[in-house]
Amino acid sequence: MVHASTTVSEPTILLSLVSKLNLLTFNSGSQNQDSSTGYCPFGPSCLYLGGFGTLRKQNRLRVIGSLRLGRSGSENGVIYRRVVDDFNRFIRFNCVGAEWIGLGSIGVGYGDVDDDKLGGDGNVGLADGIEGKVGESKGPKRVLILMSDTGGGHRASAEAIKAAFHEEFGDEYQVFVTDLWSEHTPWPFNQLPKSYNFLVKHGPLWKVTYYGSAPRVIHQSNFAATSTFIAREVAKGLLKYKPDVIISVHPLMQHVPLRILRAKGLLKKIVFTTVVTDLSTCHPTWFHKLVTRCYCPSNEVARRATKAGLQPSQIRVYGLPVRPSFIKPVLPKDELRKELGMDEYLPAVLLMGGGEGMGPLEATARALGEALYDEKLGEPIGQLVVICGRNKKLANKLQLVNWKLPVQVKGFVTKMEEYMGACDCIITKAGPGTIAEAMIRGLPIILNDYIAGQEAGNVPYVVENGFGKFSKLPKEIANIVAQWFGPKAHELEIMSQNALKLARPDAVFQIVHDLHELVRRRSYDPEYCSAN
């Protein structure tokens, strides 16, 4: 029975918490750290926690945004401590009478699953208290890949891993890909992809979200609170697949599932791994100390994993997983062009705007149409391929333009490896997947945009490694391409060689073979997964 006094206290606690949170302020560009502060391993996010031990900026890193919660004895410091106390009281109040994150009523054990207790939708009937048999499946091993459609890169990596498992091991593995948040959490948590799309379209909001949630004390508190409300549904989602291996390809797919597995003692039965799909800068939520493996695409990401507390035995640097079709040899460039209906002899530039055809595609295409046509000779010096993705309106508009040079306007393309193989350079935003694919094909890159936070580090990665340039100006971009197709053709060739040197075409196969080895060893020694 809930007493009246307890019922009245809930809105009081919540209103007090909200009012105090409103007093916390975000500061951009804060550079005033002193020697008494501590070190923040995640670069562009520093948290000032007076009294708890503070964080400082390493000399080589620039603070882009910080969440200032006050120095010791300051008003903000006192407010922060009160916020933490009120937050804990609020969570405890809402969990009165229930076990931690509601897992007491969820049968997540090692017993057999009675098929008669599976609902028509394939979900395990947790209300009956049955237990899912995980980590002990007979026949093909089950691999569950956790992703979310916050941008196209996570799904692309998930599908690449799934395809590699099929190519390398055939029927030895069953691979399932699920959007954990959209498919296995209640509202409003299942609105994550829509929320992300809204935030990235409003840059300042995304910066506040990204950098404000970077400090560990912030995102761990958020995950703890979130677990209170979604653990039951997430556990049902995990049990539905009875996985032997779980692979997270998203920064928000580690913490809640690992809490559930740890709570029920399943960490030694299930191989849980993370495949980081950000190429350089990445959010600290990518890293969790309980994973068996953390697959990193670059040495920079591996350094961040180490600073987050992961051990060398947990970290592997294989590269970013891309579709196996990119590893297979393609036809020579002139033959590919002929097959794709392009001019066989003119150099070609590929212009992309991602799956949604975003960015200044139209302005850049028109600028290229002018720059790649020699008025004196009265002939083109290059050709253009524009990939508009699902932006049908833009595709229709560009198809009606009276171009002076050969131009192909495409919608959503599935055989991107062929178009990359047929072109000499690419213009795109700084998505890690596209960059990795371009490197495999030896394409110099012109980056024309990036998402603050996770893509910011991709720009210096491309420019400083000598295989691309950055510009947001359509006319400047067009002029760079015109120079590459003319007097600076040698520069284009050097950049192509640099891209090939950095490419890691076998990354996805190295990942699945390492996973196969982990599963094989776990079959003989369950302790192996937690020790290695």
Secondary structure, DSSP 8 states (H G I E B T S, - for coil): ---HHHHHHHHHHHHHHHHHHTT-EEEES-----TTS-B-TTSSEEEE-TTT---B--TT----EEEE---TTSHHHHHHHHHHHHHHHHHHHHTTTS-GGGGGGS--SSS---GGGB-TTS-B-GGGT-----S---SSEEEEEEE--SSSHHHHHHHHHHHHHHHHHGGGEEEEEEEHHHHHS-TTGGGHHHHHHHHHHSHHHHHHHHHHT-SHHHHHHHHHHHHHHHHHHHHHHHHHH--SEEEE-STTSSHHHHHHHHHTT-TTTSEEEEE---SSS--GGG--TT-SEEEESSHHHHHHHHHTT--GGGEEE------GGGTS----HHHHHHHTT--SSS-EEEEE-TTTT-SSHHHHHHHHHHHTEETTTTEES-EEEEE-TT-HHHHHHHHTS--SS-EEEESS-S-HHHHHHH-SEEEE---HHHHHHHHHTT--EEE----TTTTTTHHHHHHHTTSEEE---HHHHHHHHHHHTTTTHHHHHHHHHHHHHH--TTHHHHHHHHHHHHHHHHHH-TTHHHH-
